[in-house]
Amino acid sequence: MLRCLQLAQLGKGNVAPNPMVGAVLVYKNTIIGEGYHQKYGQAHAEVNCINSVAEENKHLIQRSTLYVSLEPCNHFGKTPPCTDLIVKNKIPKVVIGCKDNYEEVNGKGIKRLTDSGVEVVVEVLEHKCISLNKRFFCYNQNKRPYIILKWAQSENAKISDNGVERTLISNSITNKLVHKWRSEEASIMIGSNTALKDNPALTVRDYFGNNSVRIVVDINLKLPASLQLFDGTVKTIVFNGQKQKEDKIFSYYKISEKEKNISEILNILYTLQIQSVIVEGGAKLLQSFIDTNLWDEARIITNTVLTISDGLNAPELQYEKLTGSHYFLTDKIEYFTNNNA
């Protein structure tokens, strides 16, 4: 199962809104086939695993055990049901890491296998398997995207000074990590003040991977078209209080103009099948997620040698639990989860 999890992670950034899944086929403690879900809309892990078995070993398939990190699907989506493939190949035993909470599966795959005489073992390294697909599970269970808050702050907890120029806080190595984070999420969000002051592109440049959908909250539609956000290179969503227009590149969604309209935003993102959001600022937007208790993780970068005497205070977490930290030169990166999510 650990090997299944290793394989599954190879699909990170390429399979959403599907989950990451790995599969391993074992005959007498020897792996004869393995595979993972490589790209959304293409073959699932079980298919790639069975297809990887060498010709001289194909007769062993019906005497082998299939390990898979997530319950096999039992419905027609972009591809046929994996349970049909397992039954067709007469695999006698399947070991499953965790059940799939997507309503089209959710125990139906297991039932299909057991009804066909397949021995099924479930909940093997269950916690690790769920954690791998926390975005997928959160999306299906809570009917909202998985939310990661991220900001950089000075040693005295300021996220910027009061000048008009952008304040550079994190170093170049940490910036590469931030771009890696971006490549792993479905979308990235900022507020209008951050868009105006920093003019960010919100793309993946210092790392390899796909660009996330760009999201900006601009209630009064005050942002100029000259900003990098509107260069037309990446799908961009604008939440505002005036305009409703859906398009392939630029989409505008009208929300209420109240200060804490986070639930409205998340409901729309849910309907758009956006499973995760990394919120990069500014302070007001970040604090709105915290105050409404709509966040799952926070990643805080602190420049331990920089102080800003007159600046904007960093957000203040609630219900946080520190899960880890490390340094890149003088930058300290801390990871938190929401104990009350």
Beta strands, then each sheet from edge to edge (+ up, - down):
strand 1: 22-27
strand 2: 30-36
strand 3: 65-70
strand 4: 93-98
strand 5: 119-121
strand 6: 146-154
strand 7: 158-161
strand 8: 187-191
strand 9: 213-217
strand 10: 236-240
strand 11: 250-254
strand 12: 276-281
strand 13: 297-303
strand 14: 311-313
strand 15: 320-328
strand 16: 331-338
sheet 1: 2+ 1- 3+ 4+ 5+
sheet 2: 11+ 10+ 9+ 8+ 12+ 6+ 13+ 16- 15+
sheet 3: 7+ 14-
end
